[in-house]
Amino acid sequence: MYRLTQLTGVSGHHIKGIEEGTRQPTIETLNKLVTALGSSLGEIFNDNEKCTYLKEDEMRLLENYRMMSDEKSEALLIMSDLLNK
């Protein structure tokens, strides 16, 4: 739990309360926790039984992509398409 508190800034006491059902997390807190655990709110609340989890390198690619400008992200998509031919 120590690592999770370090990654999220959420206190161990609060996390323990969430685990025990004595505390209700805000959406912001829940998002911090699931993101640190390598998931997303979409996966947590997905009614579809199929959940996909990203490997660490896939997560890094996605995070980098999300920080790119529109031009860079388009260039990366084109390059990715070319590499997969």
C-alpha positions in Angstrom: 0.0 0.0 0.0 3.0 2.3 0.6 3.8 2.4 -3.1 0.2 3.1 -4.0 0.1 6.1 -1.6 3.4 7.4 -3.1 2.1 7.1 -6.7 -1.3 8.6 -6.0 -0.9 11.0 -3.0 -3.9 9.3 -1.4 -3.3 8.4 2.3 -3.0 4.8 3.4 -5.7 5.4 5.9 -8.1 6.6 3.1 -7.2 3.6 0.9 -7.8 1.2 3.7 -11.2 2.8 4.3 -12.1 2.4 0.7 -11.0 -1.3 0.8 -13.1 -1.9 3.9 -16.1 0.0 2.5 -16.1 2.6 5.2 -15.1 5.4 2.9 -16.4 6.4 -0.6 -13.8 7.7 -3.0 -14.4 10.7 -5.2 -14.1 10.1 -8.9 -10.8 12.0 -8.8 -9.4 9.7 -6.1 -10.7 6.6 -7.8 -9.1 7.7 -11.1 -5.7 8.2 -9.3 -5.9 4.7 -7.8 -6.9 2.8 -10.9 -4.4 4.7 -13.0 -1.6 3.8 -10.6 -2.7 0.2 -10.8 -2.5 0.2 -14.6 -6.2 0.3 -15.4 -8.7 3.0 -16.1 -12.2 4.0 -15.0 -13.5 2.9 -18.3 -12.3 -0.7 -17.6 -13.5 -0.6 -14.1 -17.0 0.4 -15.1 -17.2 -1.5 -18.3 -20.2 -3.9 -18.6 -18.4 -5.9 -21.2 -16.7 -8.9 -19.7 -13.6 -8.4 -22.0 -11.0 -6.2 -20.3 -7.7 -5.5 -21.8 -4.7 -4.5 -19.8 -1.8 -2.6 -21.3 1.7 -3.8 -20.8 4.1 -1.2 -19.4 5.7 -0.3 -22.8 2.2 0.0 -24.3 1.1 2.4 -21.5 4.3 4.5 -22.1 3.5 4.7 -25.8 -0.1 5.8 -25.0 1.0 8.4 -22.4 3.5 9.8 -24.9 0.9 9.9 -27.7 -1.5 11.8 -25.5 1.1 14.5 -24.8 1.9 15.1 -28.5 0.6 17.9 -30.6 -1.9 17.0 -33.3 0.8 17.1 -36.0 3.1 14.8 -34.1 0.4 12.3 -33.2 -0.7 12.2 -36.9 2.9 11.7 -38.0 3.3 8.8 -35.4 0.1 7.1 -36.7 1.4 7.3 -40.3 4.8 5.9 -39.3 3.1 3.2 -37.3 1.0 2.2 -40.3 4.0 2.1 -42.5 5.9 -0.1 -40.1 3.1 -2.6 -39.9 3.0 -3.1 -43.7 
